[in-house]
Amino acid sequence: VQLVESGGGLVQPGGSLRLSCATSGFTFSAYVMRWYRQAPGKERELVAAIGSAGGSTNYADSVKGRFTISRDNAKNTLYLQMNSLKPENTAVYYCNAAGLLAWGQGTQVIVSS
């Protein structure tokens, strides 16, 4: 199982980023997929989740209305569109397939002026 996150970077408050998670080694279309994040000194937390077919999504209250999770099952890729970013969104973002004990290296998001 491989999960490779990308798309992070430095962005000003109010800006946007689109994260991607390229996957391989498992049947991507069969799994609920999730984005997590871990800020310095804090525990990893769930940000968003999407059903295997993409029709069901859930978000942490802190990102509702600003973040959008999506997936392309033909490309085995998960996405997270992040808009109206705030400094408190600074973290390393990880993707995960529900039930699989596999993590990528994460992608760093820094929101700062």
C-alpha positions in Angstrom: 0.0 0.0 0.0 1.4 3.4 -1.0 -0.1 6.8 -0.3 1.7 9.9 -1.6 0.4 13.3 -0.6 1.3 16.4 -2.5 0.2 20.0 -3.0 1.1 21.6 0.3 3.0 24.8 0.6 3.1 28.3 2.1 0.0 30.3 1.6 -1.3 33.6 3.0 -4.4 33.7 5.2 -7.5 33.6 3.0 -5.7 31.7 0.2 -6.3 28.3 -1.3 -4.5 25.0 -1.8 -5.5 21.7 -3.4 -3.9 18.6 -1.9 -3.7 15.4 -3.8 -3.1 11.8 -2.5 -2.0 9.3 -5.1 -2.5 5.7 -4.1 -1.5 2.3 -5.2 -1.4 -1.3 -3.8 -5.0 -1.6 -2.9 -8.4 -1.3 -4.5 -8.9 2.4 -4.0 -12.5 2.4 -5.2 -13.5 0.0 -2.4 -12.4 2.1 0.5 -13.7 5.1 2.4 -10.9 7.6 2.3 -9.9 10.3 4.9 -7.8 13.3 5.2 -6.1 13.9 8.6 -3.8 16.6 9.8 -1.3 17.0 12.6 -0.3 20.4 13.9 2.9 20.9 15.9 2.5 19.7 19.4 -1.0 18.3 18.7 -2.5 14.9 18.0 -3.5 13.9 14.5 -7.1 14.8 13.8 -9.6 13.8 11.2 -10.4 16.6 8.7 -12.7 15.0 6.1 -13.9 11.7 4.9 -15.5 10.5 1.6 -17.4 7.3 0.8 -16.0 4.8 -1.6 -18.2 6.0 -4.5 -17.7 9.7 -3.6 -21.4 10.3 -2.8 -21.0 10.8 0.9 -18.7 13.2 2.7 -18.1 14.4 6.2 -16.1 17.2 7.6 -14.7 18.4 10.9 -16.8 21.4 12.1 -13.7 23.6 11.9 -13.4 23.2 8.1 -17.0 22.9 7.0 -17.9 25.2 4.2 -14.2 25.9 3.4 -12.7 22.5 2.6 -14.0 20.0 0.0 -12.9 16.4 -0.2 -13.3 14.5 -3.5 -11.9 11.5 -5.3 -11.2 10.2 -8.8 -11.5 6.4 -8.6 -10.3 6.1 -12.2 -7.0 7.7 -11.1 -6.9 6.2 -7.6 -6.4 9.7 -6.3 -7.9 11.6 -3.4 -8.2 15.4 -3.2 -8.7 18.1 -0.6 -9.6 21.6 -1.9 -8.9 24.1 0.9 -10.2 27.6 0.6 -10.2 30.6 3.0 -7.3 29.1 4.8 -6.5 30.3 8.3 -3.2 30.2 10.3 -4.7 27.5 12.5 -4.9 25.2 9.4 -1.1 25.0 9.5 -0.3 21.3 9.8 1.0 18.2 8.0 -1.9 16.7 6.1 -2.1 13.0 5.6 -4.5 10.7 3.6 -5.6 7.3 4.8 -7.8 4.5 3.6 -10.2 3.5 6.4 -9.1 0.2 7.9 -5.7 0.1 6.4 -2.7 0.8 8.6 -0.8 2.7 6.1 0.3 6.4 6.0 2.1 8.5 3.5 4.8 11.0 4.4 2.2 13.8 4.5 2.3 17.2 2.9 3.1 20.4 4.9 0.6 23.3 4.8 1.7 26.6 6.3 -0.7 29.4 6.4 1.1 32.6 7.3 1.4 36.2 6.2 
